[in-house]
Structures are given as C-alpha cells and as structure tokens.
C-alpha cells in the first residue's frame, strides 16, 4: 500500500501542475478544441487512449473473462469504422473551422435547424444533446466503476466510498483543465498503457496460458466469439462500425486537428493502431478465466492480473544479478503501485474526456448558446461548463452505484450511439438536409425509445433477450423512420 500511496502522490503533483497550467486560460478555442492546432501524434495518442484506455481496457478485460473473443468483434468493427471516418474527416474539420463548431450536436443543429424556426431548433437541440448526454453517462459511469474497483483492492475499502472518491477526482480535474488538459493526460495515459502491455500483459498471458496452448480449455463459444450469439457478432461490423462517425469524443478531436489532412491521417493511424489492444485486453480476461475459474467478479479481473504479474521487476533484478535485499523486497509492490495508479490515471483521463464533452454539449445547447451567438462573456460560459461538470459527474456517480457492472455500461454506451448514424450520414453526403428535419428528429427519438425498450427488456429478462444487442433493432428502426420520412417529404414536393 505504501508504494501505491507514493505513486498517487506523484500523480497528484503532476495533475496539480497541469491544472495550474490551464486554470487561467481565457481562450475559448483552447478550452474547447485546443486552438484547432493539434498535430498528428497528440491526436492519435488521445484517440487511442479514449478508445482503448481507462474503462474501455478494463471493460474489455472483463468482457474477455465473461465472453472470450466476442470483445475482439468490437475492435474489428472500430477498425472498419475509422476507415469510414477517414472518408469524411477532412470535411468535418474544415466545416468545423469555417462554422466555428465545437461539438457533434452543434453540427447536427446547424444542419437540421433554422434561426427562423426557434421552437423547432430548441426541440431538435434538446433531442440531440439530451440523447447524447444520456449515452455518455454510461461511458462515464464505466470509468467510475473501474476506478472504484482498483481503489477497493488497493486500499481495502468498500465499493461505494471508492466510487465517490473516483467521481470527485474526475470532476475536479475536468472542471479546471478543459480539452487542452484532456489531450495531455491522454498522452500520459497512452504511454502507461503501452508500458503495461509490453511489460506485464503480453508476458503474463504467454506464461499463464503456456504459450496460448491452454486457451483450448475454454468453451467453444468463447473462442469463436459467439458467446452473445451470432446476431451480436454479425451486427458489430454492420451497425457499430458507422458509429465512429458520430462519437462526440472523436468529433472534438477531429475539430481540434490543425487541418483536414491531419484529421484524415489521424483517422487511418488510429484505426490500424487500436486492433492489437482489442485482442490483448480480452486475452487477459480469458487467461484469468483459465487460471482462476469463473468464480471471481468480472470487474476485478484487471487488478487480480496486475497483482499476479507485478513481479516483473524481481525477474529483471535476478537477471542482472542484483543482490540488494531492499530492492528485491519492494520491487513487486513498487511496480504494482505504478501500474495500478497508471491505470487509474487512464480511467481518470477517459472520465474527464467524457465529462468534458457532455458539459460542453449541455451548455452549448441547453444554456442558451445559439448558432450565431457571441461568446464574448467567456467567464459566464466557463462558469456554466464547470457547474454542468459537477452536476453530470454526480449523476454518472449515481449510475455507477446503481449499475456497477463495467461490461454492461461500456457496451451499452458505445452501442446506443448508433441511433445517430442515419441522420449524420445524410448530413455528411447531402448539403441541404433542413427539409428533412422532421424525419431526422423522428428517427433519433424512435431509435432512442426502441433501444431503451430492448435494453430494459434484456436487463429484466435476460433469458428472453440479450440487453447488449439492444442497439440492433434501434439502428434498424432509426434508419427505416428516416428513409420513410425522406420518401414522404419527396412525395409532398412532387
């Protein structure tokens, strides 16, 4: 425990330095999109950190423990999705620069609303931002669950106080640093994750599975990816891949790129770079399933694996023939403390990214910002964003306490967002979509309602429906409603 406290102190000092660096910023462009000057490596690092770090990495390990290689299907879907994104990334960046966009909901609002119809503009804005915020509560709550799971083991405290501590840390940093701070912490997180994969996860997997030969001990449906059924596996590349186009966190990073070419380059590199993570992390969970059986909580997989393989430093000392008793006695705890706090920083980084996004979106679309509104009262805007950060952080904490399963939170969060794919794709390929505004709002609302219905149904009666597959009927309904609306609109014109 002493070394964990040591690393926490080191990390808090680092966070304090970063916070002081960004606390005095008065530049809205810096706070929201890092001045739109971000280069390729920082953007790739922050994108990969968001998609493979924090709660996602722990969720994939837990999912691997529960269902095996089904989690790899998510990675394959994302690779396809990032190549789809690369087709539109330059246009998204250039549009954002030209129209001073700060978020994905703002883009949809600009396409489907008109200042001459403020009543509909408020309705559409509320539907888009409200649904997005609801979805990101799941992803944010997953970060709190992951942090709480680590704190629970590290300090032998109960889940509830651990979750509360996690929430307060994320709220505090997010309220101060903004997007600039998010990018910096994401880069730190990315480097720590790379270290853990090379030094701990790959050697640990190889050792425990005896060169992967013991994977054959797992059930067939965990090895072929069909644990949740063939429908779930097939639906991932069909329906989840396009969701990359409408991830609010990705839009913010595309908007932060220094130009369209950088945005496209980041999309391609990020897509290729994330697949290895989506293979290794599930293998961690599968490894523990082989070694420890099916009796542990899926949320605890990450810490138990790290604890099991934190003696890498001792192996190194033995290899170079170091005889110092103190070093040999403490090296395992030193390494465990580093990786646990490093993973907690990854969770915090993803958490502050999600919280930053929903706060910006809420202030932009619920607190009175309009398409052509001036941002002259910057202090008032900052205050509103920080108030929203506190409120939404507490709401996500409540969700983490009510739904403490990281796999369910992660899958529902990343899949539900597909309901925005039809209206977004239409806006990207056609210039004048305002005439389809009613079809767009019906598409979003119907998709959300259908997804919520099937998710609740699957949660209450899992033997009848797999809750993780609720995005499939939601995507289909949202697409059909939009297509029917377009057809009706065209028939009226003719």
FENQUI-V774850 format. One record per helix or strand of 3 or more residues. SS is the DSSP state (hx for helix, st for strand). FROM is the first residue (numbers start at 1). TO is the last residue. If there is no record, write none. Layout:
BEGIN
ss & from & to
SS & FROM & TO
SS & FROM & TO
END
This chain:
BEGIN
ss & from & to
hx & 2 & 22
hx & 28 & 36
hx & 40 & 52
hx & 54 & 67
hx & 70 & 99
hx & 104 & 112
hx & 118 & 155
hx & 159 & 208
hx & 213 & 217
hx & 220 & 223
hx & 230 & 246
hx & 248 & 256
hx & 260 & 292
hx & 298 & 308
hx & 312 & 319
hx & 325 & 366
hx & 378 & 402
hx & 406 & 429
hx & 434 & 460
hx & 467 & 493
END
